[in-house]
Each structure stands twice: as structure tokens, then as C-alpha cells.
């Protein structure tokens, strides 16, 4: 397990956070998450959470054998399965340090706040969801952004 430290100069984070590295069982990707978060695998799906805050980050990965993975199509599909309408105006797009395109959106469903992140690299797709019944603080948004931005396809 690798640990690394990232310093954030924001009012809501006083000290540098230590991170652990998670590598997918298939060795398709890896990412860093706060070392004080707990992790477990539920029905084959890795889950990460800060027990003191509530909410969980779940990570899914897929490989398409026939065509290149398409982040936007997968986001639309995920939202449709969950009865949520895709709205381009509410989708954020950015790149991580590896140059991978990331698309994200947020929605409310059944009194839960959801954040959805989708990354594609060639035939492989990474999809992460964070959901909570609480409010997402600025500090937690920053942590989620750091986690998702740290995804590296291997």
C-alpha cells in the first residue's frame, strides 16, 4: 500500500492529508483516497467512506471488447437506469493530470445526494458514485475531486 501527502491551501483543511493507493483487482486503474477513510468490497464493488461523515464512494470498472468506451453515453445510460434525466447544462467536464477526460454531475434521488463521475480510456471505463443522505461540505467536495482527479489508467 502506497501513502502520499497532498497539501491543500484552503481554509477548511488545516493539515496535509495522507492518502492511500487503491489498485483495481484487474490492474486497470489506481487512485488515491484519504488514509483515514475506510474501505471494503460489497458484492464485488469497492466502497470507500469516512465513517464520521456518512456517505459512500463506490467504484465500478468495465471493459468493452467491441468499441471504445464513451463516458457521456455511459453517464446517460446510468442516469436513465436510475430514472434521472440527463441535462447537459448540469454536467461538468475536466481533465486529470494524466489527461483523461472526466465528466461529472450531481442529482437528488429519494432524499439522497448523488455525485456521478465517469472516465474512459480506450476500451476501459471507470464509473464512481458518491451518495449520502447528508449535506456535502466544501471539504468533502474537495476530497472527492482529489480522489477522482487522481485516477490513473494502467
N, C-alpha and C positions, 0 to 999 in steps of 0.2 A: 504494500500500500504506500503510495507516494503522498507526501504532505507538501504544500507550498503555502506561502503567505502573500496576501494581496492587501495593500493598504488603500483605503478609500478616504478621501478627504471630504467628508460630508459631516454635517452636524449630528446626524442621527447615529453615526458609528464612531465610537470613541477610540477603539483599538483595532489594530490589524486583525483580520480574521484568518485563521488557519483553515486550509482546505485539504480534503482527501480526494484521491482519484478513483473513480469508478470506471472499469472497463467492461464492456458488454461480454457476455459469455462467448459470443461468436467472434469476438475481437474485431467488430465492425467499427466501433467508436469508443471514445472515452470522454469523460468530462470531470470537472472538479465540483465538489459540493462542500459546504461548511462542515468542518470536522466534528462539530458538536451536534450535527443532525444525526438522527438515527436512520438506519436503512434496513429493509427486509424485502424478501421476494414473496409476493402474494399471487398465487395461481400463475407462476412463471413471469410475473411482471415486477420489475424492480420498483420499489417505492422508497421515497426519502422524505423525512419530515423533522421538524423541530417540535418535540413533544410539548413544549411550553406554549406554543402558538396555536396549535391546531392546523389542520390542512395537510395535504399530502401532494408531493410531486411524483407522478408516475411516468415511466419511460417505456415506450414501445419502439421496436425497430422491425423493419420489413425489408425484404429484398425482392424486387420484381425481376423475374428471369427473362421477360419478353421485351420490356421497354424501359426507358429511363424514368426514374421516379419524378413525379410532378408535385411539388409542395402545395400549390394552390388547389389542384384537383383533389388532393388528399384532405386538405382543410375543408373544402366544400363538402366532400363525402362525410367526414367526421361530423360536421355540423348538421348535415341533413339527417344522419342516423339519430342524432340527439334532438331532432325537432327544432333546430335553430337556423334561422335564415342567414345566409351569407350576405354581408354588407361590405362591399369594397372600401367604403369610407371609414370603416372601423378596423381595418387591417393595417398593421404596422409592418414595414419591411426594412430590414437592415442586414448587414454582413458581420460575421465574426472575424477574428484575427486570422483565421485560415482562409478567409474569402468565401465562405459558404453563405449562401443566401438563407435568411431566416424570415419566416413570416409568422405573425402572431395576431391574436385577437382575444378579447375578453367577452364574456357573456354571463348572464344570470339565468339559472335554471333551478326550479324547485328550492328557492331560498338559499342557493349556494352560488358563490362567486367562482367562476372558472377562468383560467388563463390557458390558452392553447398555443403551442409553439410547434412549427413544422419546419424541418430541414431536409433537403435532398442532396445527395451526392452520387451521381451516376445512377446505378440501379438500386441504391440503398436509400431508405427513408427513415428518419428519426422523428418521432412524434412524442411530445411531452405535454402532460396536462397537470395543472395545479388547481386544486379545488379546496374551498374552505367555506364554512358557514359564518365565518367572521369577516372582519374588515381586513383588507390587505394594506399594511402600513408601507410608507415610503422605504423603510429599511428592508422589508421583505421583498418589495418590488426590485430593489437594487440587488438583493441576493439572487432572486430568480433570474434577473438579467445577466448577472455574472455567471451563473450556472449554465444557462443556455448559450451564452457567448463563448464559453469555454469548450463547447462540444468540438471534438476533432474526429473526423472520419479517418480510420486507419487503413 
